Amino acid sequence: LNFAESNGLMPVINLSSPVTHVRPAPLDERKWAVSWTHDGKSTTEEFDAVVVANGHFNKPLVPGNLENQLPRWNGTWMHSKAYRRPVPFAGQTVLV
């Protein structure tokens, strides 16, 4: 919220407003009709784009068979979610 507040975005952000429906806009299929509720009132507006950021990929997924083999691995491993910059890997052979 600090970023949104410091950049004047709060007037166009609706918090605590569950989205109930997203579909192509009826008069212009290049846009999206987004419906949501806030304080018991339903609203639908059209937008040029939609981003779905529900946190589904927030927890890294490590396949069970790999996770069982990791204790036998003597090297370093990490999930791509933890990657931030290349510097720690300079001069190393890396398998992706």
All heavy atoms as an XYZ file, in Angstrom:
759
protein
N       0.814     -1.206      0.000
C       0.000      0.000      0.000
C       0.849      1.259      0.000
O       0.393      2.284     -0.488
C      -0.929      0.011      1.205
C      -2.093     -0.975      1.161
C      -2.925     -0.868      2.412
C      -2.934     -0.807     -0.054
N       2.065      1.196      0.552
C       2.915      2.385      0.567
C       3.151      2.913     -0.841
O       3.104      4.113     -1.077
C       4.244      2.101      1.251
C       4.080      1.902      2.748
O       3.079      2.314      3.325
N       5.049      1.261      3.357
N       3.420      2.007     -1.804
C       3.648      2.427     -3.182
C       2.401      3.095     -3.741
O       2.468      4.157     -4.353
C       4.046      1.233     -4.056
C       4.213      1.589     -5.504
C       5.421      2.081     -5.963
C       3.159      1.452     -6.397
C       5.584      2.426     -7.294
C       3.315      1.792     -7.728
C       4.531      2.281     -8.182
N       1.254      2.468     -3.532
C      -0.006      3.017     -4.055
C      -0.299      4.380     -3.451
O      -0.706      5.306     -4.149
C      -1.153      2.049     -3.789
N      -0.100      4.510     -2.154
C      -0.368      5.790     -1.493
C       0.596      6.873     -1.963
O       0.174      7.983     -2.294
C      -0.270      5.622      0.024
C      -1.407      4.799      0.585
C      -1.209      4.416      2.040
O      -0.073      4.521      2.560
O      -2.184      4.007      2.654
N       1.878      6.544     -2.034
C       2.859      7.563     -2.403
C       2.776      7.955     -3.871
O       3.298      8.986     -4.261
C       4.280      7.096     -2.061
O       4.617      5.955     -2.812
N       2.112      7.151     -4.689
C       1.970      7.470     -6.108
C       0.550      7.863     -6.487
O       0.200      7.897     -7.664
C       2.447      6.281     -6.947
C       3.949      6.133     -6.892
O       4.679      6.862     -7.555
N       4.422      5.218     -6.066
N      -0.274      8.167     -5.493
C      -1.620      8.670     -5.754
C      -2.562      7.673     -6.404
O      -3.482      8.079     -7.121
N      -2.362      6.382     -6.158
C      -3.196      5.371     -6.804
C      -4.415      4.941     -5.982
O      -5.308      4.277     -6.506
C      -2.347      4.129     -7.116
C      -1.189      4.356     -8.083
C      -0.349      3.105     -8.197
C      -1.700      4.793     -9.440
N      -4.456      5.294     -4.726
C      -5.541      4.816     -3.869
C      -6.946      5.184     -4.361
O      -7.871      4.386     -4.201
C      -5.337      5.281     -2.426
C      -4.146      4.610     -1.741
S      -4.130      2.801     -1.859
C      -5.544      2.390     -0.857
N      -7.153      6.340     -5.004
C      -8.508      6.652     -5.483
C      -9.043      5.663     -6.533
O     -10.243      5.587     -6.739
C      -8.376      8.058     -6.079
C      -7.211      8.656     -5.357
C      -6.256      7.505     -5.133
N      -8.156      4.899     -7.192
C      -8.614      3.954     -8.215
C      -8.444      2.496     -7.782
O      -8.577      1.583     -8.596
C      -7.903      4.197     -9.572
C      -8.283      5.565    -10.127
C      -6.405      4.049     -9.437
N      -8.165      2.256     -6.508
C      -8.019      0.908     -5.977
C      -9.200      0.602     -5.065
O      -9.559      1.409     -4.212
C      -6.687      0.756     -5.207
C      -5.511      0.896     -6.167
C      -6.639     -0.579     -4.485
C      -4.156      0.817     -5.504
N      -9.801     -0.563     -5.266
C     -10.918     -1.003     -4.435
C     -10.462     -2.173     -3.574
O     -10.301     -3.285     -4.077
C     -12.105     -1.440     -5.304
C     -12.679     -0.300     -6.092
O     -12.945      0.757     -5.542
N     -12.860     -0.496     -7.375
N     -10.247     -1.943     -2.294
C      -9.874     -3.005     -1.375
C     -11.124     -3.670     -0.818
O     -12.204     -3.084     -0.821
C      -9.022     -2.439     -0.239
C      -7.722     -1.758     -0.671
C      -7.041     -1.111      0.519
C      -6.795     -2.745     -1.346
N     -10.973     -4.893     -0.335
C     -12.104     -5.648      0.233
C     -13.286     -5.689     -0.730
O     -14.425     -5.460     -0.351
C     -12.525     -5.052      1.571
O     -11.457     -5.095      2.483
N     -12.986     -5.967     -1.995
C     -14.012     -5.993     -3.037
C     -13.841     -7.257     -3.880
O     -13.164     -7.237     -4.904
C     -13.888     -4.759     -3.939
O     -13.983     -3.578     -3.183
N     -14.467     -8.363     -3.461
C     -14.321     -9.616     -4.215
C     -14.828     -9.485     -5.655
O     -15.912     -8.968     -5.897
C     -15.179    -10.613     -3.447
C     -15.416     -9.999     -2.107
C     -15.309     -8.523     -2.283
N     -14.012     -9.955     -6.602
C     -14.412     -9.974     -8.012
C     -15.331    -11.165     -8.207
O     -15.012    -12.286     -7.812
C     -13.178    -10.064     -8.932
C     -13.601    -10.248    -10.386
C     -12.323     -8.820     -8.776
N     -16.485    -10.921     -8.802
C     -17.481    -11.975     -8.984
C     -17.550    -12.500    -10.406
O     -18.021    -13.610    -10.631
C     -18.868    -11.468     -8.565
O     -19.179    -10.294     -9.324
C     -18.905    -11.149     -7.080
N     -17.067    -11.712    -11.380
C     -17.145    -12.154    -12.770
C     -16.189    -11.330    -13.634
O     -16.107    -10.112    -13.474
C     -18.576    -11.972    -13.292
C     -18.906    -12.890    -14.417
N     -20.126    -13.475    -14.560
C     -18.179    -13.338    -15.456
C     -20.149    -14.224    -15.641
N     -18.967    -14.156    -16.192
N     -15.496    -12.007    -14.553
C     -14.662    -11.347    -15.561
C     -15.015    -11.978    -16.900
O     -14.984    -13.194    -17.040
C     -13.153    -11.539    -15.270
C     -12.313    -10.923    -16.377
C     -12.779    -10.958    -13.923
N     -15.364    -11.145    -17.873
C     -15.761    -11.657    -19.185
C     -15.458    -10.592    -20.240
O     -15.308     -9.415    -19.912
C     -17.237    -12.023    -19.195
C     -18.158    -10.859    -18.918
C     -19.596    -11.312    -18.647
N     -20.433    -10.230    -18.185
C     -20.464     -9.750    -16.944
N     -19.657    -10.237    -16.038
N     -21.269     -8.773    -16.605
N     -15.378    -10.992    -21.520
C     -15.214     -9.974    -22.562
C     -16.365     -8.973    -22.499
O     -17.508     -9.354    -22.264
C     -15.246    -10.774    -23.863
C     -14.828    -12.153    -23.458
C     -15.379    -12.346    -22.077
N     -16.044     -7.712    -22.708
C     -17.074     -6.664    -22.670
C     -18.076     -6.900    -23.802
O     -17.688     -7.258    -24.916
C     -16.431     -5.290    -22.793
N     -19.361     -6.696    -23.540
C     -20.377     -7.010    -24.548
C     -20.291     -6.185    -25.827
O     -20.581     -6.697    -26.903
C     -21.702     -6.762    -23.823
C     -21.377     -6.020    -22.578
C     -19.933     -6.237    -22.285
N     -19.886     -4.910    -25.737
C     -19.860     -4.057    -26.934
C     -18.473     -3.934    -27.557
O     -18.355     -3.470    -28.685
C     -20.405     -2.669    -26.591
C     -21.856     -2.646    -26.107
C     -22.277     -1.226    -25.746
C     -22.789     -3.243    -27.153
N     -17.444     -4.349    -26.844
C     -16.083     -4.240    -27.357
C     -15.263     -5.383    -26.769
O     -14.788     -5.301    -25.646
C     -15.470     -2.890    -26.969
C     -14.084     -2.681    -27.558
O     -13.520     -3.637    -28.141
O     -13.563     -1.564    -27.436
N     -15.110     -6.476    -27.524
C     -14.426     -7.657    -27.010
C     -12.925     -7.462    -26.817
O     -12.229     -8.368    -26.387
C     -14.726     -8.870    -27.885
C     -16.170     -9.318    -27.742
C     -16.422    -10.673    -28.343
O     -15.499    -11.261    -28.926
O     -17.562    -11.142    -28.234
N     -12.409     -6.267    -27.143
C     -11.010     -5.960    -26.825
C     -10.883     -5.501    -25.383
O      -9.793     -5.319    -24.877
C     -10.465     -4.888    -27.768
C     -10.370     -5.372    -29.223
C     -10.010     -4.242    -30.130
N     -11.123     -3.260    -30.073
C     -11.101     -2.071    -30.643
N     -10.047     -1.680    -31.295
N     -12.141     -1.267    -30.545
N     -12.013     -5.298    -24.717
C     -12.036     -4.868    -23.316
C     -12.630     -5.970    -22.450
O     -13.179     -6.940    -22.959
C     -12.846     -3.578    -23.161
C     -12.209     -2.394    -23.849
C     -12.997     -1.136    -23.586
C     -12.333      0.028    -24.276
N     -11.649      0.889    -23.334
N     -12.522     -5.794    -21.144
C     -13.035     -6.766    -20.187
C     -14.070     -6.122    -19.282
O     -13.860     -5.026    -18.774
C     -11.893     -7.306    -19.322
C     -10.917     -8.100    -20.114
C      -9.769     -7.638    -20.679
C     -11.015     -9.472    -20.441
N      -9.137     -8.652    -21.349
C      -9.884     -9.790    -21.211
C     -11.942    -10.459    -20.170
C      -9.660    -11.068    -21.707
C     -11.719    -11.741    -20.660
C     -10.590    -12.023    -21.417
N     -15.178     -6.822    -19.085
C     -16.189     -6.392    -18.125
C     -15.877     -7.102    -16.815
O     -15.858     -8.334    -16.760
C     -17.582     -6.755    -18.617
N     -15.609     -6.330    -15.774
C     -15.256     -6.876    -14.466
C     -16.341     -6.475    -13.475
O     -16.662     -5.302    -13.338
C     -13.880     -6.353    -14.003
C     -13.523     -6.902    -12.636
C     -12.796     -6.704    -15.023
N     -16.884     -7.481    -12.798
C     -17.923     -7.241    -11.791
C     -17.352     -7.561    -10.415
O     -16.619     -8.530    -10.250
C     -19.136     -8.124    -12.057
O     -19.652     -7.889    -13.342
N     -17.729     -6.756     -9.419
C     -17.293     -6.983     -8.049
C     -18.323     -6.447     -7.084
O     -19.249     -5.738     -7.485
C     -15.919     -6.368     -7.783
C     -15.913     -4.874     -7.778
C     -16.089     -4.053     -6.706
C     -15.722     -4.006     -8.893
N     -16.023     -2.732     -7.088
C     -15.792     -2.681     -8.431
C     -15.504     -4.223    -10.256
C     -15.647     -1.586     -9.268
C     -15.361     -3.124    -11.082
C     -15.432     -1.833    -10.584
N     -18.159     -6.820     -5.822
C     -19.048     -6.301     -4.788
C     -18.225     -5.563     -3.744
O     -17.071     -5.911     -3.472
C     -19.845     -7.423     -4.090
O     -18.924     -8.346     -3.512
C     -20.743     -8.140     -5.061
N     -18.827     -4.528     -3.193
C     -18.194     -3.763     -2.111
C     -19.293     -3.198     -1.233
O     -20.202     -2.527     -1.737
C     -17.321     -2.637     -2.667
C     -16.597     -1.889     -1.607
N     -15.467     -2.384     -1.006
C     -16.848     -0.698     -1.012
C     -15.052     -1.523     -0.094
N     -15.880     -0.496     -0.081
N     -19.211     -3.509      0.041
C     -20.236     -3.072      0.997
C     -21.645     -3.446      0.535
O     -22.582     -2.660      0.635
C     -20.147     -1.555      1.239
C     -18.894     -1.164      2.002
O     -18.342     -2.022      2.727
O     -18.474      0.003      1.880
N     -21.781     -4.658     -0.033
C     -23.093     -5.142     -0.449
C     -23.591     -4.608     -1.779
O     -24.657     -4.985     -2.241
N     -22.826     -3.729     -2.435
C     -23.238     -3.143     -3.714
C     -22.456     -3.801     -4.848
O     -21.235     -3.891     -4.791
C     -22.976     -1.639     -3.705
C     -23.333     -0.959     -5.000
C     -22.936      0.506     -4.989
C     -23.122      1.110     -6.359
N     -22.421      2.370     -6.514
N     -23.149     -4.256     -5.890
C     -22.505     -4.854     -7.064
C     -22.210     -3.779     -8.098
O     -23.029     -2.895     -8.339
C     -23.416     -5.915     -7.688
O     -23.584     -6.982     -6.799
N     -21.023     -3.887     -8.693
C     -20.599     -2.919     -9.702
C     -19.937     -3.662    -10.860
O     -19.267     -4.660    -10.649
C     -19.569     -1.923     -9.103
O     -20.136     -1.301     -7.957
C     -19.161     -0.868    -10.107
N     -20.140     -3.173    -12.083
C     -19.453     -3.700    -13.260
C     -18.872     -2.529    -14.029
O     -19.558     -1.534    -14.269
C     -20.412     -4.489    -14.171
O     -20.944     -5.594    -13.439
C     -19.693     -5.018    -15.406
N     -17.595     -2.651    -14.393
C     -16.926     -1.634    -15.211
C     -16.114     -2.334    -16.284
O     -15.770     -3.511    -16.147
C     -15.985     -0.765    -14.362
C     -16.687      0.243    -13.495
C     -15.696      1.201    -12.830
O     -14.758      1.661    -13.508
O     -15.870      1.446    -11.628
N     -15.764     -1.595    -17.334
C     -14.947     -2.142    -18.415
C     -13.506     -1.656    -18.276
O     -13.261     -0.495    -17.916
C     -15.513     -1.743    -19.773
C     -16.827     -2.424    -20.071
C     -17.347     -2.119    -21.459
O     -16.656     -1.440    -22.240
O     -18.464     -2.583    -21.767
N     -12.570     -2.567    -18.588
C     -11.148     -2.269    -18.486
C     -10.432     -2.790    -19.725
O     -10.886     -3.730    -20.374
C     -10.547     -2.932    -17.237
C     -11.147     -2.408    -15.960
C     -12.230     -3.034    -15.374
C     -10.625     -1.280    -15.356
C     -12.788     -2.564    -14.199
C     -11.171     -0.791    -14.185
C     -12.252     -1.430    -13.611
N      -9.283     -2.176    -20.036
C      -8.490     -2.595    -21.186
C      -7.756     -3.912    -20.942
O      -7.466     -4.651    -21.878
C      -7.451     -1.523    -21.544
C      -8.099     -0.241    -22.017
O      -9.163     -0.315    -22.653
O      -7.547      0.832    -21.747
N      -7.436     -4.205    -19.692
C      -6.676     -5.413    -19.370
C      -7.064     -5.904    -17.985
O      -7.592     -5.146    -17.171
C      -5.182     -5.121    -19.412
N      -6.792     -7.175    -17.741
C      -7.061     -7.790    -16.444
C      -5.815     -8.564    -16.025
O      -5.223     -9.278    -16.832
C      -8.266     -8.756    -16.526
C      -8.439     -9.524    -15.223
C      -9.536     -8.001    -16.874
N      -5.433     -8.418    -14.772
C      -4.336     -9.197    -14.202
C      -4.922    -10.069    -13.101
O      -5.593     -9.567    -12.206
C      -3.245     -8.276    -13.602
C      -2.184     -9.095    -12.889
C      -2.630     -7.406    -14.678
N      -4.684    -11.370    -13.191
C      -5.138    -12.285    -12.143
C      -3.934    -12.561    -11.252
O      -2.971    -13.179    -11.677
C      -5.694    -13.589    -12.733
C      -6.093    -14.555    -11.628
C      -6.879    -13.281    -13.646
N      -3.994    -12.060    -10.032
C      -2.888    -12.220     -9.078
C      -3.450    -12.769     -7.774
O      -3.514    -12.096     -6.761
C      -2.194    -10.874     -8.859
N      -3.892    -14.026     -7.835
C      -4.571    -14.611     -6.683
C      -3.639    -15.341     -5.723
O      -4.088    -15.928     -4.757
C      -5.690    -15.543     -7.148
C      -5.164    -16.695     -7.974
O      -3.983    -16.821     -8.202
N      -6.070    -17.516     -8.431
N      -2.343    -15.337     -6.004
C      -1.396    -15.979     -5.104
C      -1.245    -17.470     -5.320
O      -0.547    -18.139     -4.568
N      -1.858    -18.018     -6.339
C      -1.805    -19.453     -6.611
C      -0.366    -19.964     -6.702
O      -0.067    -21.075     -6.272
C      -2.568    -19.759     -7.896
C      -2.489    -21.182     -8.333
N      -3.207    -22.176     -7.716
C      -1.762    -21.780     -9.296
C      -2.931    -23.327     -8.307
N      -2.065    -23.114     -9.270
N       0.525    -19.174     -7.260
C       1.904    -19.601     -7.437
C       2.831    -19.021     -6.377
O       4.039    -18.988     -6.538
C       2.402    -19.218     -8.837
C       1.636    -19.923     -9.913
C       0.731    -19.244    -10.697
C       1.807    -21.285    -10.124
C       0.009    -19.896    -11.681
C       1.094    -21.946    -11.104
C       0.197    -21.252    -11.891
N       2.278    -18.553     -5.287
C       3.078    -17.949     -4.236
C       3.950    -18.970     -3.515
O       5.054    -18.675     -3.105
C       2.173    -17.236     -3.230
C       2.953    -16.375     -2.281
O       3.937    -15.757     -2.665
N       2.534    -16.332     -1.045
N       3.455    -20.185     -3.331
C       4.218    -21.245     -2.675
C       4.896    -22.091     -3.746
O       4.222    -22.651     -4.607
C       3.304    -22.112     -1.817
C       4.048    -23.173     -1.061
C       3.113    -23.984     -0.194
C       3.911    -25.062      0.537
N       3.037    -25.987      1.249
N       6.222    -22.193     -3.712
C       6.922    -22.987     -4.730
C       6.470    -24.444     -4.729
O       6.248    -25.039     -3.673
C       8.391    -22.892     -4.318
C       8.477    -21.700     -3.439
C       7.139    -21.585     -2.764
N       6.331    -25.002     -5.905
C       5.963    -26.402     -6.058
C       7.208    -27.199     -6.417
O       7.860    -26.921     -7.415
C       4.910    -26.564     -7.154
C       4.525    -27.996     -7.502
C       3.851    -28.671     -6.299
C       3.610    -28.015     -8.705
N       7.546    -28.160     -5.585
C       8.663    -29.061     -5.852
C       8.059    -30.451     -6.005
O       7.434    -30.958     -5.069
C       9.699    -29.046     -4.702
C      10.819    -30.029     -4.983
C      10.244    -27.639     -4.503
N       8.199    -31.066     -7.187
C       7.617    -32.391     -7.391
C       8.084    -33.387     -6.330
O       9.245    -33.366     -5.915
C       8.125    -32.792     -8.777
C       8.470    -31.503     -9.442
C       8.904    -30.573     -8.349
N       7.174    -34.241     -5.888
C       7.465    -35.197     -4.822
C       8.694    -36.043     -5.062
O       9.511    -36.248     -4.166
N       8.868    -36.564     -6.286
C      10.022    -37.420     -6.545
C      11.335    -36.637     -6.438
O      12.342    -37.171     -6.000
C       9.903    -38.120     -7.888
C       9.801    -37.160     -9.052
O       9.526    -35.971     -8.875
N       9.998    -37.666    -10.243
N      11.346    -35.379     -6.800
C      12.546    -34.555     -6.662
C      12.804    -34.238     -5.197
O      13.928    -34.336     -4.709
C      12.410    -33.257     -7.462
C      13.544    -32.244     -7.313
C      14.863    -32.857     -7.787
C      13.239    -30.984     -8.083
N      11.750    -33.892     -4.487
C      11.893    -33.548     -3.081
C      12.466    -34.725     -2.277
O      13.263    -34.540     -1.365
C      10.537    -33.129     -2.515
C      10.639    -32.376     -1.216
C       9.339    -31.665     -0.879
O       8.259    -32.156     -1.272
O       9.411    -30.622     -0.224
N      12.092    -35.953     -2.652
C      12.613    -37.136     -1.973
C      14.086    -37.365     -2.261
O      14.792    -37.984     -1.469
C      11.815    -38.378     -2.374
C      10.380    -38.312     -1.887
O      10.079    -37.635     -0.910
N       9.496    -39.003     -2.589
N      14.568    -36.886     -3.397
C      15.962    -37.096     -3.788
C      16.901    -35.995     -3.289
O      18.109    -36.190     -3.234
C      16.078    -37.191     -5.313
C      15.329    -38.359     -5.921
C      15.837    -39.692     -5.408
O      17.037    -39.909     -5.272
N      14.913    -40.586     -5.096
N      16.359    -34.850     -2.898
C      17.202    -33.719     -2.511
C      18.160    -34.014     -1.360
O      19.291    -33.525     -1.377
C      16.341    -32.495     -2.197
C      15.723    -31.845     -3.422
C      14.799    -30.708     -3.001
C      16.777    -31.344     -4.389
N      17.778    -34.812     -0.351
C      18.746    -35.097      0.713
C      20.008    -35.790      0.199
O      21.068    -35.697      0.825
C      17.967    -36.007      1.671
C      16.536    -35.649      1.441
C      16.460    -35.330     -0.031
N      19.939    -36.458     -0.941
C      21.101    -37.135     -1.517
C      21.973    -36.190     -2.337
O      23.075    -36.532     -2.731
C      20.634    -38.292     -2.398
C      19.883    -39.352     -1.585
C      19.274    -40.411     -2.454
N      20.268    -41.014     -3.331
C      19.979    -41.722     -4.392
N      18.719    -41.939     -4.720
N      20.924    -42.237     -5.148
N      21.486    -35.003     -2.629
C      22.196    -34.019     -3.459
C      23.171    -33.234     -2.590
O      22.789    -32.677     -1.565
C      21.177    -33.087     -4.105
C      21.764    -31.944     -4.858
C      21.821    -30.648     -4.455
C      22.385    -31.985     -6.142
N      22.428    -29.881     -5.404
C      22.790    -30.678     -6.454
C      22.641    -33.003     -7.053
C      23.437    -30.359     -7.636
C      23.280    -32.673     -8.235
C      23.655    -31.367     -8.514
N      24.425    -33.188     -2.986
C      25.440    -32.480     -2.208
C      25.596    -31.027     -2.640
O      26.286    -30.256     -1.985
C      26.786    -33.194     -2.310
C      26.754    -34.532     -1.599
O      26.067    -34.676     -0.600
N      27.475    -35.499     -2.128
N      24.978    -30.668     -3.740
C      25.121    -29.304     -4.243
C      24.052    -28.374     -3.701
O      23.276    -28.718     -2.820
N      24.032    -27.197     -4.255
C      23.051    -26.196     -3.867
C      21.883    -26.255     -4.843
O      22.080    -26.427     -6.038
C      23.681    -24.787     -3.921
O      24.790    -24.762     -3.036
C      22.699    -23.721     -3.522
N      20.670    -26.109     -4.337
C      19.515    -26.047     -5.213
C      18.587    -24.951     -4.707
O      18.620    -24.586     -3.540
C      18.793    -27.394     -5.288
C      17.969    -27.690     -4.085
C      18.396    -28.238     -2.915
C      16.584    -27.402     -3.910
N      17.366    -28.329     -2.027
C      16.233    -27.820     -2.608
C      15.605    -26.836     -4.721
C      14.942    -27.684     -2.105
C      14.318    -26.710     -4.215
C      14.001    -27.129     -2.932
N      17.787    -24.436     -5.600
C      16.804    -23.422     -5.216
C      15.654    -23.444     -6.209
O      15.824    -23.832     -7.359
C      17.433    -22.028     -5.170
C      17.847    -21.494     -6.539
S      18.707    -19.922     -6.509
C      17.415    -18.821     -6.083
N      14.497    -23.030     -5.768
C      13.336    -22.883     -6.644
C      13.469    -21.541     -7.361
O      14.026    -20.584     -6.816
C      12.057    -22.929     -5.806
C      10.824    -23.060     -6.638
N      10.227    -21.973     -7.231
C      10.085    -24.142     -6.982
C       9.161    -22.385     -7.904
N       9.057    -23.699     -7.763
N      12.940    -21.439     -8.569
C      13.043    -20.194     -9.339
C      12.407    -19.013     -8.614
O      12.784    -17.865     -8.831
C      12.403    -20.366    -10.715
O      11.041    -20.710    -10.581
N      11.465    -19.269     -7.713
C      10.841    -18.182     -6.952
C      11.863    -17.436     -6.094
O      11.731    -16.247     -5.835
C       9.728    -18.729     -6.065
C       9.001    -17.638     -5.290
C       7.917    -18.237     -4.436
C       7.001    -17.303     -3.775
N       7.349    -16.125     -3.197
N      12.904    -18.140     -5.665
C      13.912    -17.539     -4.796
C      14.983    -16.761     -5.579
O      15.748    -16.009     -4.990
C      14.585    -18.613     -3.950
N      15.027    -16.934     -6.900
C      16.043    -16.259     -7.719
C      15.790    -14.752     -7.761
O      14.671    -14.315     -8.016
C      16.037    -16.814     -9.140
C      17.017    -16.119    -10.033
C      18.350    -16.491    -10.052
C      16.616    -15.067    -10.848
C      19.262    -15.849    -10.868
C      17.514    -14.415    -11.663
C      18.842    -14.806    -11.677
O      19.739    -14.151    -12.479
N      16.826    -13.973     -7.507
C      16.700    -12.514     -7.557
C      17.715    -11.875     -8.511
O      17.421    -10.914     -9.188
C      16.879    -11.909     -6.161
C      15.774    -12.288     -5.192
C      14.455    -11.641     -5.611
N      13.354    -12.029     -4.751
C      12.448    -12.944     -5.046
N      12.513    -13.600     -6.180
N      11.481    -13.228     -4.217
N      18.938    -12.383     -8.509
C      19.968    -11.782     -9.365
C      21.045    -12.814     -9.664
O      21.199    -13.799     -8.937
C      20.552    -10.535     -8.724
C      20.964    -10.702     -7.315
C      21.175     -9.384     -6.572
N      21.650     -9.717     -5.243
C      22.929     -9.793     -4.900
N      23.861     -9.517     -5.772
N      23.280    -10.137     -3.690
N      21.815    -12.613    -10.726
C      22.781    -13.623    -11.164
C      24.105    -13.639    -10.408
O      24.838    -14.615    -10.488
C      23.010    -13.256    -12.626
C      22.778    -11.783    -12.679
C      21.680    -11.517    -11.679
N      24.417    -12.603     -9.670
C      25.741    -12.476     -9.048
C      26.163    -13.700     -8.230
O      27.295    -14.172     -8.362
C      25.820    -11.177     -8.200
C      27.120    -11.102     -7.422
C      25.662     -9.966     -9.095
N      25.308    -14.287     -7.390
C      25.748    -15.436     -6.597
C      26.160    -16.651     -7.435
O      26.808    -17.554     -6.936
C      24.524    -15.785     -5.743
C      23.688    -14.560     -5.728
C      23.945    -13.882     -7.039
N      25.792    -16.666     -8.720
C      26.067    -17.826     -9.561
C      27.219    -17.598    -10.539
O      27.517    -18.451    -11.347
C      24.796    -18.221    -10.319
C      23.634    -18.412     -9.408
C      22.675    -17.424     -9.252
C      23.519    -19.562     -8.647
C      21.608    -17.587     -8.392
C      22.461    -19.739     -7.782
C      21.509    -18.750     -7.636
N      27.861    -16.453    -10.444
C      28.964    -16.123    -11.349
C      30.061    -17.183    -11.264
O      30.449    -17.610    -10.188
C      29.530    -14.748    -11.018
N      30.518    -17.654    -12.423
C      31.605    -18.604    -12.491
C      31.217    -20.039    -12.167
O      32.079    -20.906    -12.070
N      29.909    -20.293    -12.012
C      29.452    -21.648    -11.693
C      28.736    -22.271    -12.886
O      28.265    -21.580    -13.774
C      28.477    -21.615    -10.516
C      29.076    -21.095     -9.219
C      28.077    -21.165     -8.102
O      27.349    -22.147     -7.963
N      28.014    -20.112     -7.301
N      28.681    -23.589    -12.906
C      27.867    -24.287    -13.876
C      26.484    -24.435    -13.264
O      26.358    -24.923    -12.129
C      28.459    -25.681    -14.184
O      29.777    -25.495    -14.704
C      27.604    -26.415    -15.186
N      25.465    -23.984    -13.975
C      24.111    -23.956    -13.418
C      23.198    -24.774    -14.322
O      23.217    -24.634    -15.532
C      23.595    -22.507    -13.327
C      22.159    -22.475    -12.830
C      24.501    -21.674    -12.431
N      22.387    -25.634    -13.711
C      21.380    -26.405    -14.416
C      20.025    -25.807    -14.114
O      19.677    -25.615    -12.961
C      21.415    -27.877    -13.966
C      20.294    -28.760    -14.481
C      20.402    -28.910    -16.001
C      20.319    -30.113    -13.802
N      19.284    -25.474    -15.160
C      17.953    -24.890    -14.969
C      16.910    -25.903    -15.401
O      17.001    -26.476    -16.438
C      17.788    -23.589    -15.799
C      16.399    -23.021    -15.624
C      18.841    -22.589    -15.397
